[in-house]
Amino acid sequence: MSIKSKCINFFKIVFPSTLLELGIFIFFLSIYGILGSYIALNYRIIFDSRIPWDAYFSFDNKAIVMTGGSFERHPLSYYFFNWIREVILFFTNGKMDVNFRLILAWLSNFIISLSLVQVYKYLKNIIRLPHLLNLLIVFFFSLFSTNILLSFTPETYTYTLFLLVLFNYYTAIKLKKDGKIAGSALALAGVTIGGLTVTNIVKVFIPIIFEKGLFKSWKKFGNATLRVLISAVIFILLYLNRIDFKYQNILSKSGEQYEKFSNVNSTPIWDMIYSYFFGGNILFPSFFIREKHNMKGFYYKAIFMEVYSTAFSYIFIGLVLSFILWSYFKNFKNNLVQILMLSFLVDIAIHCVFRFGLHTSYIYGGHYVFVYPLFLGWLFYAYKNSPKILSFLTASISAFTVFLMLNNYHRMIDFFEFLNLYYI
């Protein structure tokens, strides 16, 4: 295949390639754009040079934009966000003002809207569902609290969500054709996905396990091992170069971070798992406000999520999770479904088993929330020849969508009340 053909195929995978996909992209770009523009133009919460972290739901907006975040968790994001920041400053004449906030919001909006297009592409081209079902699932997904918040939030999670959905779509295309995942694609995914959040690099290598005949041929196994090793070495060398090869800092800083984010026991563990990890990235709970400071004498108000306080919220999340499990077991022999579940289990292990950041695990949705609509898509696929069950599933997702829209709209009103009180 020529370089020109590869470039064309790359752009067709990444960007909208049909009128319907373009329509989906423009629709969400407009809706999220209105939300993000209003917040950026009227409030200073998206970027305030005095507030490095935690202004809303533990996002580290200023710290991420200015430094890329801590090197032990976000090893290469420093370079990525340096580039973003300098480009924006070029257009704002070096000022971090309202225009700076507006461009940050629109970059996030652009990436989240592209992520929704990627989900649609997966549903249409990999699972091959009818258009109306694809649109229903994508619209349901668009209402998740993670997507709403990340659509105007400059954070690593915003870009990680897009890259993970894109990589899953790309690998699904390759595996459906019984092909192998290119070493260049593995290296690029390792640097971008792992570079933004180090633990996500594991997810880059999961699809390799499911290449056809991998464990039946020493040649194929050796080739796969070589591709993984090359990708890992490139990532490690770039990581070490980022910290001037002072690798001792990785262990010491990682230990400090684990102690800091894994020993919060103010809420029962089961409720943090249910309300924050599984639920908070989909359905907004109620909020509470704390006073924080920036370690330099400036105090500010920050908003966080409560655990769920109504039975309806617990039931809703329980039903969504039951549909996900239903899909998984119904499609248990499907390798693409196994890839999604193994990817999801990485985050379950980090946050629920090892309890890293469990008390604010609703912010980590960008690392795994995309598996929900894809699992739902596979559930519809499993019953494509069962009209009654298809009708039940369609009615259920429609009801979920209405409940999610009403709840999250109500909670966003609470969020705007917070903005009007403290961030005008």
C-alpha positions in Angstrom: 0.0 0.0 0.0 1.4 3.4 -1.0 2.0 6.2 1.6 -0.8 8.2 0.0 -3.3 5.4 0.5 -2.2 4.9 4.1 -2.7 8.6 4.8 -6.1 8.5 3.2 -7.1 5.4 5.3 -5.7 7.1 8.4 -7.9 10.2 7.9 -10.9 8.0 7.1 -10.5 6.2 10.4 -9.8 9.2 12.6 -12.3 11.8 11.1 -15.9 11.6 9.9 -15.9 9.8 6.5 -19.6 9.9 5.6 -22.3 12.6 5.7 -24.0 11.0 8.7 -20.7 10.9 10.6 -20.1 14.5 9.8 -23.6 15.3 10.9 -23.0 13.6 14.3 -19.7 15.4 14.7 -21.3 18.9 13.9 -24.3 18.2 16.2 -22.2 17.4 19.2 -19.6 20.0 18.4 -22.5 22.6 18.5 -24.2 21.3 21.6 -21.0 20.9 23.7 -19.6 24.1 22.1 -22.5 26.2 23.4 -22.0 24.7 26.9 -18.2 25.2 26.9 -18.3 28.6 25.3 -20.8 29.9 27.8 -18.6 28.7 30.7 -15.4 30.0 29.2 -16.8 33.4 28.4 -18.7 34.0 31.7 -16.7 32.1 34.3 -13.0 31.6 35.2 -13.2 28.0 36.3 -11.8 26.4 33.1 -8.4 28.1 33.7 -7.5 30.3 36.6 -3.8 30.9 37.1 -4.3 31.0 40.9 -6.0 27.5 41.1 -3.7 24.6 40.1 -6.1 21.8 41.0 -9.5 20.6 42.3 -11.7 23.6 41.4 -14.3 21.2 40.1 -14.4 17.4 40.6 -10.6 17.1 41.2 -9.6 18.0 37.7 -6.1 19.6 37.6 -6.8 22.1 34.8 -4.1 24.6 35.4 -1.4 22.1 36.5 -2.1 20.0 33.3 -2.1 22.9 30.9 1.1 24.4 32.4 3.2 21.3 33.1 1.3 18.3 31.7 0.8 16.9 35.2 3.1 14.8 37.4 5.7 12.9 35.5 5.2 9.6 37.3 1.6 9.4 36.2 1.7 11.4 33.0 5.2 10.8 31.7 5.1 12.5 28.3 2.1 14.8 28.6 4.5 17.6 29.4 5.4 17.8 25.7 1.9 17.5 24.5 0.4 20.3 26.6 3.5 22.5 26.1 2.6 22.4 22.4 -1.1 23.1 23.0 -0.3 25.9 25.4 2.2 27.7 23.1 -0.1 27.4 20.1 -3.0 29.0 22.0 -0.8 31.7 23.4 0.2 32.5 19.8 -3.4 33.3 19.0 -4.0 35.2 22.3 -0.9 37.3 22.0 0.6 35.6 25.1 -2.4 36.3 27.3 -4.1 33.7 29.5 -7.4 35.5 29.4 -11.0 34.7 28.3 -9.8 33.8 24.8 -7.3 31.4 26.2 -10.1 29.7 28.2 -12.3 29.7 25.1 -9.8 28.0 22.9 -9.0 25.4 25.6 -12.7 24.6 25.9 -13.1 24.3 22.1 -10.1 21.9 21.8 -11.8 19.7 24.5 -15.1 20.0 22.7 -13.5 19.0 19.4 -11.8 15.9 20.9 -14.9 14.7 22.8 -17.1 15.2 19.7 -14.5 13.1 17.7 -14.6 10.4 20.4 -18.4 10.1 19.9 -17.8 9.7 16.1 -15.3 6.9 16.9 -17.9 5.1 19.0 -20.4 5.5 16.2 -17.8 4.1 13.7 -17.2 1.1 16.0 -21.0 0.4 16.3 -21.5 0.8 12.5 -18.4 -0.8 11.0 -17.4 -3.4 13.6 -20.7 -4.5 15.2 -22.8 -3.5 12.2 -25.9 -2.3 13.9 -28.7 -0.4 12.2 -28.2 3.4 12.0 -31.0 4.2 14.5 -29.6 1.9 17.1 -26.2 3.4 16.6 -27.6 6.9 17.1 -29.5 5.9 20.2 -26.5 4.4 21.9 -24.2 7.3 20.9 -26.8 9.8 22.2 -27.1 7.9 25.4 -23.3 7.9 25.7 -23.1 11.6 25.0 -25.1 12.3 28.1 -22.6 10.6 30.4 -21.2 12.9 33.1 -17.7 12.2 31.9 -18.4 13.4 28.3 -20.3 16.5 29.6 -17.4 17.6 31.9 -14.6 16.7 29.5 -16.2 18.6 26.7 -14.9 21.8 28.2 -12.1 20.5 30.5 -8.5 20.7 29.4 -7.2 17.5 31.0 -5.3 14.3 30.1 -8.5 12.3 30.4 -10.1 14.3 27.5 -7.4 13.2 25.0 -7.0 9.7 26.5 -10.7 9.0 25.9 -10.4 9.8 22.3 -7.1 7.9 21.8 -8.4 4.8 23.5 -11.6 4.7 21.5 -9.6 5.3 18.3 -7.1 2.5 19.2 -9.9 0.0 20.0 -11.6 0.8 16.7 -8.3 0.5 14.7 -7.4 -2.8 16.4 -10.9 -4.2 15.8 -10.6 -3.4 12.1 -7.3 -5.3 12.0 -8.4 -8.3 14.0 -11.7 -8.7 12.0 -9.5 -9.0 8.9 -7.4 -11.6 10.7 -4.5 -9.2 10.3 -1.8 -8.2 12.8 -1.5 -4.8 14.5 1.4 -2.9 12.9 4.4 -2.3 15.0 4.3 1.4 14.1 0.8 1.7 15.4 1.7 -0.1 18.7 4.7 2.3 19.2 2.6 5.4 18.4 -0.3 4.2 20.7 2.2 3.4 23.4 3.8 6.9 23.3 0.5 8.8 23.1 -1.8 6.7 25.3 0.9 5.6 27.8 2.5 9.0 27.6 -0.7 10.7 28.8 -1.3 8.1 31.6 1.3 5.5 32.2 -1.0 2.7 33.3 -2.9 2.8 30.1 0.0 1.5 28.1 -1.1 -2.0 29.3 -4.3 -1.6 27.2 -2.2 -1.0 24.1 -0.8 -4.5 24.3 -4.0 -6.4 25.1 -5.2 -6.8 21.5 -2.0 -8.5 20.5 -3.1 -11.5 22.6 -6.0 -12.1 20.2 -4.1 -12.0 16.9 -5.1 -15.1 14.9 -2.8 -18.1 15.4 -0.5 -16.2 17.8 0.0 -19.2 20.2 0.1 -21.8 17.4 3.1 -20.4 15.5 6.5 -19.6 17.0 7.1 -17.2 14.1 3.9 -15.2 14.9 4.6 -15.3 18.6 8.2 -14.1 18.1 7.0 -11.3 15.8 4.4 -10.1 18.3 6.9 -10.2 21.1 9.4 -8.1 19.0 6.7 -5.6 18.3 5.8 -5.3 21.9 9.4 -5.0 23.0 10.2 -2.3 20.4 7.1 -0.3 21.5 8.0 -0.7 25.2 11.6 0.3 24.7 10.7 3.4 22.7 8.3 4.4 25.5 10.7 3.7 28.3 13.6 5.6 26.6 11.3 8.7 26.1 10.1 8.4 29.7 13.6 8.2 31.0 14.7 11.1 28.8 11.8 13.2 30.2 13.3 12.8 33.8 17.0 13.0 32.7 17.3 9.2 33.3 16.9 9.7 37.1 14.8 6.5 37.3 14.9 6.5 41.2 12.5 9.4 41.1 9.8 7.2 39.5 9.7 4.8 42.4 9.8 7.4 45.1 7.2 9.7 43.5 4.9 6.8 42.6 5.0 5.6 46.2 4.1 9.0 47.5 1.2 9.3 45.0 -0.1 5.8 46.0 0.0 6.7 49.7 -1.7 10.0 49.1 -4.5 8.8 46.9 -5.2 5.3 48.4 -5.8 5.9 52.0 -9.1 7.8 52.1 -11.6 6.0 54.3 -14.3 8.7 54.8 -16.8 6.7 52.8 -17.5 2.9 52.8 -15.4 1.3 50.1 -18.4 -0.5 48.4 -20.2 2.9 48.1 -17.1 4.6 46.6 -16.8 1.7 44.1 -20.5 1.9 43.2 -21.1 5.6 43.3 -17.8 7.0 42.1 -16.1 4.4 39.9 -19.1 2.7 38.2 -21.6 5.5 38.6 -20.1 8.9 38.8 -18.7 8.8 35.3 -22.3 8.2 34.0 -24.9 9.6 36.3 -24.2 12.8 38.3 -24.9 12.4 42.1 -25.4 15.5 44.3 -22.5 17.8 45.0 -20.8 19.3 48.0 -18.4 22.2 48.4 -15.0 22.5 50.2 -12.6 25.2 50.8 -9.2 24.6 49.3 -5.9 26.5 49.0 -3.1 26.6 46.4 -0.3 26.2 48.9 0.6 29.9 48.4 -2.0 31.6 50.5 -4.9 31.7 48.0 -8.1 30.1 49.2 -10.9 29.1 46.9 -14.1 27.0 46.8 -14.1 23.6 45.1 -17.0 21.3 44.2 -16.9 17.5 44.5 -19.4 14.6 44.0 -21.3 12.9 46.9 -22.1 9.2 46.9 -25.6 8.6 45.6 -28.4 9.5 47.9 -31.5 8.1 46.2 -32.5 4.5 45.4 -33.2 5.6 41.8 -29.6 6.3 41.2 -28.4 3.0 42.6 -31.0 1.2 40.6 -30.1 3.0 37.4 -26.4 2.2 37.7 -27.2 -1.4 38.7 -29.3 -1.8 35.6 -26.7 -0.4 33.3 -24.0 -2.7 34.9 -26.4 -5.7 34.5 -26.7 -5.0 30.8 -22.9 -4.8 30.5 -22.5 -8.1 32.2 -25.3 -9.6 30.2 -23.5 -8.5 27.0 -20.2 -9.8 28.2 -21.4 -13.3 29.0 -23.6 -13.5 26.0 -20.6 -12.6 23.8 -18.0 -14.4 25.9 -16.4 -16.2 22.8 -16.0 -12.9 21.0 -12.4 -11.7 21.1 -13.3 -8.1 20.6 -15.6 -8.2 23.6 -12.8 -9.9 25.6 -10.4 -7.0 24.7 -12.9 -4.5 26.0 -13.4 -6.4 29.3 -9.7 -6.9 29.9 -9.1 -3.2 29.3 -11.9 -2.4 31.8 -10.4 -4.8 34.3 -7.1 -2.9 34.3 -9.0 0.1 35.7 -11.1 -2.0 38.1 -7.9 -3.4 39.5 -6.2 0.0 39.9 -9.1 1.8 41.5 -11.3 -0.8 43.1 -8.8 -3.5 44.1 -5.7 -1.3 44.9 -8.0 1.7 45.7 -5.8 4.2 43.9 -7.8 7.4 43.8 -11.0 5.5 44.6 -12.5 8.5 46.5 -12.4 10.6 43.3 -12.6 7.8 40.8 -15.4 9.5 38.9 -12.6 11.7 37.2 -11.0 8.6 35.7 -13.9 7.9 33.4 -12.0 8.9 30.4 -9.9 5.8 30.8 -12.7 3.3 30.5 -16.2 4.8 30.1 -16.2 4.1 26.3 -16.6 0.4 27.0 -20.2 1.0 28.1 -21.7 1.9 24.7 -19.6 -0.7 23.0 -20.8 -3.4 25.3 -24.4 -2.3 24.7 -23.7 -2.5 21.0 -22.5 -6.0 21.3 -25.6 -6.9 23.4 -27.9 -5.7 20.6 -25.8 -7.7 18.1 -26.2 -10.9 20.1 -30.0 -10.6 19.7 -30.1 -9.3 16.2 -32.4 -12.2 15.3 -34.7 -11.9 18.3 -37.2 -9.1 17.6 -38.8 -9.2 21.1 -35.6 -8.9 23.0 -34.4 -6.2 20.6 -37.6 -4.3 21.3 -37.0 -4.7 25.1 -33.4 -3.6 24.8 -34.4 -0.6 22.7 -37.1 0.5 25.1 -34.7 0.0 28.0 -31.9 2.1 26.5 -34.5 4.8 25.6 -35.7 4.9 29.2 -32.2 5.0 30.5 -31.5 7.9 28.1 -34.5 9.9 29.4 -33.6 9.4 33.0 -29.9 10.2 32.4 -30.8 13.4 30.5 -33.2 14.7 33.2 -30.8 13.8 36.1 -27.7 15.3 34.5 -29.5 18.4 33.4 -30.7 18.9 36.9 -27.2 18.5 38.3 -25.6 20.8 35.8 -28.0 23.5 37.1 -26.5 22.9 40.5 -23.0 23.2 38.9 -23.9 26.6 37.4 -25.2 27.8 40.8 -21.8 27.0 42.1 -20.1 28.9 39.3 -22.4 31.9 39.8 -21.5 32.0 43.5 -17.7 31.7 43.3 -16.3 31.9 39.7 -17.8 34.9 37.9 
